[in-house]
Amino acid sequence: MAGSGSESGNTDVNGDVDLAIVDTLALTMADERLGILEDATIAIGDGSLVYVGSTSEFEGDPDRVIDGSGCVTMPGFVNVHAHTELTLCRGGAQDVPEIEWMNRALGPLTEHLTAGDRVAGAKLGVLEAVRTGTTTIGEYATDIDRLVRDVFDPAGVRVVATETINAVSESTAALGPDDPYPLESESGAAALERNEALFETYADHDRVSCLYGPQALDMVPPELLEEIRNRAETHDRGIHMHVAQGERERRQVQARYGEGATTVSVLEELGLASDRLLAAHLHDASPEERERLAAAGVRMAANPSSIAAIDGVTPPLCEYREYGGCAGIGTDQAPGPGGHAFLRELRTTALLSKTDRGDPTAFPAWEALRVGTIEGARALGIDDRVGSLEVGKRADLVVFDLEHPSTAPVVSRPLHTAIPNLVYGAADDLVDTVVIDGDVVFEDGRTTTIDETSVLEEASDRAERLFEEAAGEWRGAASALVTRVDEGWL
């Protein structure tokens, strides 16, 4: 394994070499820190890493060589929680109170999203993600099989696919915040069967893995949650769920389960608070509840930009990790934080953590890079395949050009300034090369698997139609954003 035996990494070439990145600064994440290797070569063969170590000791004969001098090479970013299918709604649901966001700002738009709109939005979201160094996306979507077939697989992107299981039977825009959502068991059961089919369809796919996706406690009846738990336990599978998202969910849970009920307490009673669960958000859980979840092995998907934009709070990422919990970072959806650029998400996470805790040492750059790679992979349950640069793992990596105005100057003595400069300074166009499963999917400023012009044009055309069709309902929902439009601000 890379880093074993000496700081220079693995000196044996384990197979034929298709591609080698030479003379690079490598951040392998192969130890409990960043696994820093200077003057390193990263070699790839048949989709896997076959050499990680010193360039001077590399004896392979690669078909192609990338000069990594002036660059840092590291595992590709792992975005643990995203709804790229909603990207066409970007700009239509920001700057409103949390209690209004889902039902009165975003909801009127999503009701008009067609299946084609969701595909077009996902293509745009994936394009943005790949261009900024993301190689794995934990996508949470309705009819996600179509997104995998039409978006993720053609783009060559690794995806942990979760079907949205939602039993809400009608629009919620007209409901008061304390009116329980009407639930329909048939629609929830149908979504579960779609989710179930994913596991069989993609059982042998190198880049696709799957999780169960009950959307949230207020949107799925308890008997269906118990069925999902039973299936997960029987088949040794994971569950990806929104948990303790804020006031809207809290009021819904209390309306359904009684005053004093909390999402976490109900999930504990139902037996879902286990190491099978990836819990998105958790900012509305109490510290005591979060400590219990961490002790139970529940993994956290923190979405700092989204929760800052929607709820005005900082997710408890630092606290959860202090409790010993495993956590990764997600971009959530474009209508909240604005997009799926992962370097921007890391920077936002670091800065929010520092201000939230009143501590400039909170969530330092080196922790950000680990949480964005190997720890994110661990949260998704795929760290045996990706998340670090180690021989035998799949070749998912990103090469950043450090000779860029946003990161220069870079020195290696007395410290490697590339590490803080990447997190705090790097612009989105710093990415030089992205490799997923051994295939180059981004180089020379363009993706190789996505027709960027076509994606942008289709997204623009569909968004124009979407916003026009939804305009009446959007205005009728009377969110705070409508008032700002009437005042001439937007």
C-alpha positions as CSV (number, residue, x, y, z in Angstrom):
1,M,0.0,0.0,0.0
2,A,1.1,3.6,-0.6
3,G,3.1,4.9,2.2
4,S,3.9,1.5,3.7
5,G,7.6,0.9,4.5
6,S,8.8,4.4,3.7
7,E,7.6,7.9,3.1
8,S,8.2,7.5,-0.6
9,G,5.3,5.1,-1.0
10,N,5.1,1.8,-3.0
11,T,8.1,1.2,-5.1
12,D,6.7,-1.8,-7.1
13,V,4.6,-1.4,-10.2
14,N,1.6,-3.6,-9.8
15,G,0.7,-4.3,-13.5
16,D,0.7,-2.5,-16.9
17,V,0.6,1.3,-16.8
18,D,-1.9,3.2,-19.0
19,L,-1.2,6.6,-17.5
20,A,1.3,8.1,-15.1
21,I,1.3,11.5,-13.4
22,V,5.0,12.2,-12.7
23,D,6.9,14.7,-10.6
24,T,3.9,15.8,-8.6
25,L,3.2,16.8,-5.1
26,A,0.8,14.0,-3.9
27,L,-1.7,14.1,-1.1
28,T,-2.5,10.4,-0.8
29,M,-4.7,10.4,2.3
30,A,-3.1,6.9,2.8
31,D,-2.3,7.5,6.5
32,E,-4.2,9.2,9.3
33,R,-3.0,12.6,7.9
34,L,-2.6,13.7,4.3
35,G,0.0,11.2,3.2
36,I,2.2,13.9,1.6
37,L,4.7,12.6,-1.1
38,E,7.0,15.0,-2.8
39,D,8.3,14.4,-6.4
40,A,5.8,11.5,-6.7
41,T,4.5,9.4,-9.5
42,I,0.9,8.1,-9.5
43,A,0.5,5.3,-12.1
44,I,-2.8,3.9,-13.4
45,G,-3.5,0.6,-15.1
46,D,-6.8,-1.0,-16.0
47,G,-8.7,1.5,-13.9
48,S,-6.8,1.0,-10.7
49,L,-3.8,2.6,-9.1
50,V,-0.7,0.4,-9.8
51,Y,2.0,2.6,-8.3
52,V,2.1,5.4,-5.8
53,G,5.6,6.5,-4.8
54,S,8.8,8.3,-5.7
55,T,9.4,9.3,-9.3
56,S,13.0,8.3,-9.0
57,E,12.0,4.8,-8.1
58,F,9.3,4.4,-10.7
59,E,10.2,1.7,-13.3
60,G,6.9,1.5,-15.3
61,D,6.5,2.1,-19.0
62,P,3.3,4.2,-19.2
63,D,1.3,4.6,-22.4
64,R,0.8,8.3,-21.5
65,V,2.6,10.6,-19.1
66,I,1.2,13.8,-17.5
67,D,3.8,16.2,-16.2
68,G,2.7,16.9,-12.6
69,S,5.4,19.5,-11.8
70,G,3.9,22.6,-10.3
71,C,0.7,20.6,-9.5
72,V,-0.8,18.7,-6.5
73,T,-2.4,15.3,-7.2
74,M,-4.9,14.0,-4.7
75,P,-8.0,11.8,-4.5
76,G,-11.0,13.2,-6.3
77,F,-13.6,14.9,-4.0
78,V,-16.4,12.8,-2.6
79,N,-19.7,14.8,-2.5
80,V,-21.7,12.7,-0.1
81,H,-25.2,14.3,-0.5
82,A,-26.5,16.1,-3.6
83,H,-29.7,16.7,-5.5
84,T,-28.3,17.6,-8.9
85,E,-31.7,17.0,-10.5
86,L,-32.9,20.3,-9.0
87,T,-30.2,22.4,-10.7
88,L,-32.6,24.1,-13.1
89,C,-34.3,25.7,-10.1
90,R,-31.1,27.6,-9.2
91,G,-31.8,31.2,-8.2
92,G,-35.5,30.6,-7.4
93,A,-35.4,29.7,-3.7
94,Q,-32.8,31.7,-1.9
95,D,-33.1,34.4,0.8
96,V,-36.3,33.2,2.3
97,P,-37.2,32.1,5.9
98,E,-36.5,28.4,6.5
99,I,-40.1,27.7,7.2
100,E,-41.0,28.9,3.7
101,W,-38.2,27.5,1.7
102,M,-39.4,24.0,0.8
103,N,-43.1,24.5,0.4
104,R,-43.4,28.2,-0.7
105,A,-40.2,28.9,-2.6
106,L,-38.8,25.6,-4.1
107,G,-42.0,23.6,-4.1
108,P,-43.9,25.6,-6.8
109,L,-40.9,25.1,-9.1
110,T,-40.4,21.4,-8.5
111,E,-44.0,20.7,-9.2
112,H,-43.4,21.8,-12.8
113,L,-40.2,19.8,-13.3
114,T,-40.6,17.2,-16.0
115,A,-38.5,14.0,-16.1
116,G,-36.5,15.7,-18.9
117,D,-35.9,18.8,-16.8
118,R,-34.5,16.6,-14.0
119,V,-32.1,15.0,-16.4
120,A,-31.0,18.3,-17.8
121,G,-30.5,19.7,-14.4
122,A,-28.5,16.7,-13.3
123,K,-26.3,17.1,-16.4
124,L,-25.6,20.7,-15.5
125,G,-24.9,19.8,-11.8
126,V,-22.6,17.0,-12.8
127,L,-20.8,19.2,-15.3
128,E,-20.1,21.8,-12.6
129,A,-19.0,19.1,-10.1
130,V,-16.6,17.4,-12.5
131,R,-15.0,20.7,-13.6
132,T,-14.3,21.5,-10.0
133,G,-12.7,18.1,-9.0
134,T,-15.5,15.9,-7.8
135,T,-15.3,12.3,-8.8
136,T,-18.0,10.7,-6.6
137,I,-21.5,12.1,-6.0
138,G,-24.0,10.7,-3.5
139,E,-27.1,11.6,-5.6
140,Y,-30.5,11.6,-4.0
141,A,-33.3,11.8,-6.6
142,T,-36.7,10.7,-7.8
143,D,-36.4,8.0,-10.6
144,I,-32.7,8.0,-10.1
145,D,-32.3,5.0,-12.3
146,R,-32.9,7.3,-15.3
147,L,-30.3,9.8,-14.0
148,V,-27.8,7.0,-13.7
149,R,-28.5,5.8,-17.2
150,D,-28.8,9.2,-18.9
151,V,-26.4,11.3,-16.8
152,F,-23.9,9.7,-14.5
153,D,-23.0,6.6,-16.5
154,P,-22.4,8.5,-19.8
155,A,-20.4,11.1,-17.9
156,G,-18.2,8.4,-16.4
157,V,-18.9,9.8,-12.9
158,R,-18.9,7.5,-9.8
159,V,-22.3,7.7,-8.1
160,V,-23.9,6.4,-4.9
161,A,-27.5,6.3,-6.0
162,T,-30.4,6.8,-3.7
163,E,-34.0,6.7,-4.8
164,T,-36.2,9.3,-3.0
165,I,-38.9,7.4,-1.1
166,N,-41.6,9.9,-0.3
167,A,-45.2,9.1,0.6
168,V,-46.6,12.6,0.6
169,S,-49.7,12.4,-1.5
170,E,-50.4,16.0,-2.6
171,S,-49.0,19.5,-2.8
172,T,-48.0,20.9,0.6
173,A,-47.9,24.6,-0.5
174,A,-51.4,25.3,1.0
175,L,-50.8,23.5,4.3
176,G,-49.9,25.3,7.5
177,P,-46.6,24.5,9.2
178,D,-48.4,22.4,11.8
179,D,-50.7,20.5,9.4
180,P,-49.4,17.0,9.0
181,Y,-48.5,16.1,5.4
182,P,-51.0,13.6,4.0
183,L,-49.2,10.3,3.5
184,E,-50.2,7.6,1.0
185,S,-48.7,4.2,1.5
186,E,-49.0,3.1,-2.1
187,S,-46.8,5.8,-3.5
188,G,-44.2,5.2,-0.8
189,A,-44.2,1.4,-1.5
190,A,-43.8,2.0,-5.2
191,A,-40.8,4.2,-4.6
192,L,-39.3,1.5,-2.3
193,E,-39.6,-1.0,-5.1
194,R,-37.9,1.3,-7.5
195,N,-35.1,1.7,-4.9
196,E,-35.0,-2.1,-4.5
197,A,-34.5,-2.6,-8.2
198,L,-31.4,-0.4,-8.2
199,F,-29.5,-2.9,-6.1
200,E,-30.0,-5.7,-8.7
201,T,-29.6,-3.5,-11.7
202,Y,-26.2,-2.1,-10.6
203,A,-24.9,-5.0,-8.6
204,D,-21.9,-5.5,-11.0
205,H,-21.3,-1.9,-12.0
206,D,-17.9,-0.6,-11.2
207,R,-19.0,3.0,-10.7
208,V,-22.5,2.7,-9.2
209,S,-23.5,1.7,-5.7
210,C,-26.8,2.1,-4.1
211,L,-28.5,3.1,-0.8
212,Y,-32.1,3.1,0.4
213,G,-33.6,6.6,0.5
214,P,-36.5,7.3,2.9
215,Q,-36.7,11.1,2.4
216,A,-37.4,12.2,5.9
217,L,-39.4,11.1,9.0
218,D,-42.2,13.5,8.2
219,M,-42.6,12.2,4.7
220,V,-42.6,8.4,5.2
221,P,-44.9,6.5,7.5
222,P,-43.4,4.4,10.3
223,E,-44.4,1.1,8.9
224,L,-42.6,1.8,5.7
225,L,-39.5,2.9,7.6
226,E,-39.6,-0.4,9.5
227,E,-39.8,-2.3,6.2
228,I,-36.8,-0.3,4.9
229,R,-34.9,-1.1,8.1
230,N,-35.7,-4.8,7.8
231,R,-34.5,-5.0,4.2
232,A,-31.3,-3.1,4.9
233,E,-30.5,-5.5,7.8
234,T,-31.4,-8.6,5.7
235,H,-29.3,-7.6,2.7
236,D,-26.6,-5.7,4.5
237,R,-27.3,-2.4,2.9
238,G,-27.2,1.3,3.9
239,I,-29.8,3.9,4.3
240,H,-29.5,7.6,3.3
241,M,-32.0,9.9,5.0
242,H,-32.6,13.6,5.8
243,V,-32.6,13.9,9.6
244,A,-33.4,16.8,11.9
245,Q,-33.4,19.4,9.1
246,G,-34.9,22.3,11.0
247,E,-38.1,24.0,12.2
248,R,-40.4,22.8,9.4
249,E,-39.5,19.1,10.0
250,R,-39.6,19.5,13.8
251,R,-43.2,20.9,13.7
252,Q,-44.3,18.1,11.3
253,V,-42.8,15.4,13.5
254,Q,-44.5,16.8,16.6
255,A,-47.8,17.1,14.7
256,R,-47.6,13.4,13.7
257,Y,-45.9,11.8,16.7
258,G,-46.9,14.1,19.5
259,E,-45.6,17.1,21.4
260,G,-42.0,16.6,22.6
261,A,-41.2,14.0,19.8
262,T,-38.0,14.6,17.9
263,T,-36.8,13.0,14.7
264,V,-33.9,11.3,16.5
265,S,-36.0,9.9,19.3
266,V,-38.4,8.4,16.8
267,L,-35.7,7.0,14.6
268,E,-34.1,5.4,17.7
269,E,-37.5,3.8,18.6
270,L,-37.8,2.5,15.1
271,G,-34.3,1.0,15.1
272,L,-32.9,3.1,12.3
273,A,-30.2,4.9,14.4
274,S,-27.4,2.5,13.5
275,D,-24.2,2.3,11.5
276,R,-26.3,1.6,8.4
277,L,-27.6,5.2,8.4
278,L,-26.1,8.1,6.6
279,A,-27.9,11.1,8.2
280,A,-28.0,14.3,6.2
281,H,-28.0,17.6,8.1
282,L,-28.6,16.9,11.9
283,H,-28.5,20.6,12.8
284,D,-31.9,20.5,14.5
285,A,-30.9,17.6,16.7
286,S,-29.7,18.3,20.3
287,P,-26.0,17.8,21.2
288,E,-27.1,14.9,23.3
289,E,-28.9,13.3,20.4
290,R,-25.9,13.9,18.1
291,E,-23.6,12.3,20.6
292,R,-25.9,9.2,20.8
293,L,-26.0,9.0,17.0
294,A,-22.2,9.2,16.7
295,A,-21.8,6.5,19.3
296,A,-24.3,4.3,17.4
297,G,-22.1,4.6,14.3
298,V,-24.5,6.8,12.3
299,R,-22.6,8.7,9.6
300,M,-23.3,12.4,9.0
301,A,-23.6,14.2,5.7
302,A,-23.0,17.8,6.4
303,N,-24.1,20.4,3.9
304,P,-22.8,23.7,5.2
305,S,-23.5,26.1,2.3
306,S,-27.0,24.8,2.0
307,I,-27.9,24.9,5.6
308,A,-26.3,28.4,6.0
309,A,-28.4,29.6,3.1
310,I,-31.7,27.9,4.0
311,D,-31.6,27.8,7.9
312,G,-29.1,30.5,8.7
313,V,-27.1,28.1,10.9
314,T,-23.8,26.1,10.7
315,P,-24.2,22.3,10.7
316,P,-22.6,20.6,13.7
317,L,-19.8,18.9,11.6
318,C,-17.0,19.7,14.1
319,E,-19.0,18.7,17.1
320,Y,-20.0,15.4,15.4
321,R,-16.4,14.5,14.6
322,E,-15.4,15.4,18.2
323,Y,-18.0,12.8,19.3
324,G,-16.1,10.3,17.2
325,G,-18.7,10.3,14.4
326,C,-17.8,9.7,10.8
327,A,-18.8,12.6,8.5
328,G,-18.6,13.8,4.9
329,I,-19.6,16.9,3.1
330,G,-22.2,17.5,0.4
331,T,-23.4,20.4,-1.7
332,D,-27.1,19.5,-1.4
333,Q,-28.9,21.3,-4.1
334,A,-28.3,24.4,-6.3
335,P,-31.5,26.3,-5.2
336,G,-30.1,26.5,-1.7
337,P,-26.4,27.2,-1.7
338,G,-26.0,27.9,-5.4
339,G,-24.2,24.9,-6.9
340,H,-22.0,21.9,-6.8
341,A,-18.4,23.4,-6.8
342,F,-16.6,21.4,-4.1
343,L,-13.6,23.5,-3.4
344,R,-16.0,26.4,-2.7
345,E,-17.9,24.0,-0.4
346,L,-14.7,23.1,1.5
347,R,-13.8,26.8,1.9
348,T,-17.3,27.7,3.1
349,T,-17.3,24.8,5.6
350,A,-13.9,25.8,7.1
351,L,-14.9,29.5,7.4
352,L,-18.4,28.8,8.9
353,S,-16.9,26.3,11.4
354,K,-14.4,28.9,12.6
355,T,-17.0,31.7,13.0
356,D,-19.6,29.3,14.5
357,R,-17.1,28.2,17.2
358,G,-15.3,31.5,17.6
359,D,-12.1,29.6,17.0
360,P,-9.8,30.2,14.0
361,T,-8.3,26.7,14.5
362,A,-11.6,24.9,13.9
363,F,-11.8,22.7,10.9
364,P,-8.3,23.5,9.5
365,A,-7.3,23.0,5.9
366,W,-5.9,19.6,6.4
367,E,-9.1,18.3,8.0
368,A,-11.1,19.8,5.2
369,L,-9.2,17.9,2.6
370,R,-9.5,14.6,4.5
371,V,-13.2,15.0,5.1
372,G,-13.7,15.9,1.4
373,T,-12.0,12.7,0.3
374,I,-11.3,9.6,2.4
375,E,-13.7,10.4,5.2
376,G,-16.5,11.2,2.7
377,A,-15.8,7.9,1.0
378,R,-16.1,6.2,4.4
379,A,-19.4,8.0,5.1
380,L,-20.8,6.5,1.8
381,G,-19.4,3.1,2.6
382,I,-17.0,3.0,-0.4
383,D,-13.6,3.8,1.2
384,D,-12.4,0.3,0.3
385,R,-12.5,1.5,-3.4
386,V,-11.9,5.2,-3.4
387,G,-11.0,8.2,-1.3
388,S,-7.2,7.7,-1.1
389,L,-4.3,7.1,-3.5
390,E,-3.3,3.6,-2.6
391,V,-2.3,0.7,-4.9
392,G,-5.2,-1.5,-5.6
393,K,-7.9,1.2,-5.2
394,R,-9.8,2.6,-8.2
395,A,-8.1,5.5,-9.9
396,D,-10.2,8.5,-9.0
397,L,-8.1,11.6,-8.7
398,V,-7.7,15.2,-9.5
399,V,-4.7,17.2,-10.5
400,F,-4.6,20.9,-9.4
401,D,-2.4,23.5,-11.2
402,L,-0.7,25.4,-8.4
403,E,0.8,27.9,-10.7
404,H,-2.4,29.9,-10.6
405,P,-3.0,33.4,-9.3
406,S,-5.4,32.1,-6.7
407,T,-2.9,29.8,-5.1
408,A,0.6,31.1,-6.0
409,P,3.1,31.4,-4.5
410,V,3.5,27.8,-3.3
411,V,6.5,26.6,-1.2
412,S,7.3,23.3,0.4
413,R,9.6,24.6,3.2
414,P,9.1,25.0,6.1
415,L,5.5,23.9,5.3
416,H,3.5,22.9,2.3
417,T,1.5,26.0,1.6
418,A,-0.3,24.2,-1.2
419,I,-2.6,22.7,1.5
420,P,-4.0,25.9,3.0
421,N,-3.9,27.6,-0.4
422,L,-6.1,25.0,-2.0
423,V,-8.7,25.3,0.7
424,Y,-8.7,29.0,1.3
425,G,-7.7,30.5,-2.0
426,A,-8.2,28.2,-5.0
427,A,-10.4,29.3,-7.8
428,D,-12.7,26.8,-9.5
429,D,-10.6,26.8,-12.7
430,L,-7.6,25.5,-10.8
431,V,-8.4,22.0,-11.9
432,D,-6.0,20.6,-14.6
433,T,-7.0,17.0,-14.9
434,V,-9.8,14.7,-13.5
435,V,-9.5,10.9,-13.7
436,I,-12.4,8.6,-12.7
437,D,-12.0,4.8,-12.7
438,G,-8.8,5.3,-14.7
439,D,-10.4,7.4,-17.5
440,V,-9.5,11.0,-18.0
441,V,-12.9,12.9,-17.9
442,F,-11.5,16.4,-17.7
443,E,-8.4,18.0,-19.3
444,D,-7.3,21.1,-21.2
445,G,-10.2,23.1,-19.6
446,R,-12.9,20.8,-21.0
447,T,-14.7,17.6,-20.0
448,T,-14.1,14.7,-22.3
449,T,-17.4,12.9,-21.6
450,I,-19.9,15.7,-21.6
451,D,-21.0,18.1,-24.4
452,E,-20.7,21.2,-22.4
453,T,-22.3,23.6,-24.9
454,S,-25.3,21.3,-25.4
455,V,-25.8,20.9,-21.6
456,L,-25.7,24.6,-21.0
457,E,-28.0,25.5,-23.9
458,E,-30.6,22.8,-22.9
459,A,-30.5,23.9,-19.3
460,S,-31.1,27.5,-20.2
461,D,-34.0,26.7,-22.5
462,R,-35.7,24.4,-20.1
463,A,-35.2,26.8,-17.2
464,E,-36.9,29.6,-19.2
465,R,-40.0,27.3,-19.7
466,L,-39.9,26.0,-16.1
467,F,-39.9,29.4,-14.5
468,E,-42.6,30.7,-16.9
469,E,-44.9,27.8,-16.2
470,A,-44.4,27.9,-12.5
471,A,-44.7,31.7,-12.2
472,G,-48.3,31.8,-11.1
473,E,-48.0,29.2,-8.4
474,W,-44.6,30.6,-7.3
475,R,-46.1,34.1,-6.8
476,G,-49.3,32.6,-5.3
477,A,-47.3,30.8,-2.6
478,A,-46.3,34.3,-1.4
479,S,-42.9,33.6,0.0
480,A,-40.7,36.5,1.2
481,L,-38.9,36.3,-2.1
482,V,-42.1,37.4,-3.9
483,T,-42.3,40.5,-1.8
484,R,-38.7,41.4,-2.7
485,V,-39.6,41.0,-6.4
486,D,-42.6,43.3,-6.0
487,E,-40.3,45.8,-4.3
488,G,-38.0,45.8,-7.3
489,W,-35.0,44.0,-5.7
490,L,-35.1,41.1,-8.1
